[in-house]
Amino acid sequence: MTDMEQADRLLIRDTIENWALWRDAGDWERFRTVWHDDGRMMATWFQGTADEFIRVSREGWARGVSILHFLGGTTIDLAAGHPDARAIAQTKMTISQRGDVEGVRCDVVCTGRFYDFFEKRAGRWGVVLRQPIYEKDRIDPVEPTAVLKLDRELLEGFPEGYRHLAYLQTRIGYTVKRDMPGLKGPEVEALYARGRAWLAGGGL
């Protein structure tokens, strides 16, 4: 590994960590700096530009919406050797959201990966597209003795990897995308193909 490649990997990892810390802390000005101007965010409850994502996140923050992120290991596929270098980064993560479900205060924890399309422009690495992969989740009442009864038909209408997260988000008023990539299946295979094309110089 060259010194330049090692430096690029460290900068990408730093950007990923800053994304989670600044977003969860509501540090919106610094959070904007992790994206390129044309950056886009895909999530269960939102799909759009980075600027729109920041706006709706701030609005949710003001209403008391609680969504937090915890990061694990990262692997980076780097296509360097030219001015606009590219990378695909995958980072293990959990999304933790708290909210009221059927009158019961609950926590949902979803385990998955951030799948990030990075590009180096004018010497700066930034996120062009963030697409989470949702692998499994669960829901628990904050008060352990509380009894939670879910609408089974609604719950099972969402993909297995994020059905409890989608249930909570639907109940608090969000419209949830129902074809996000999970651990297996055509959606995640299509995402991997997009990643390979990105590294080869293709568009999004």
ZIURGI-V606794 format. One record per helix or strand. SS is the DSSP state (H for helix, E for strand). FROM is the first residue (numbers start at 0). LEN is the number of residues. If there is no record, write none. Layout:
ss: {SS,SS}
from: {FROM,FROM}
len: {LEN,LEN}
This chain:
ss: {H,H,E,E,H,E,E,E,E,H,H,H}
from: {2,27,34,46,49,65,85,103,123,151,159,185}
len: {23,5,8,3,14,14,16,18,18,5,12,14}
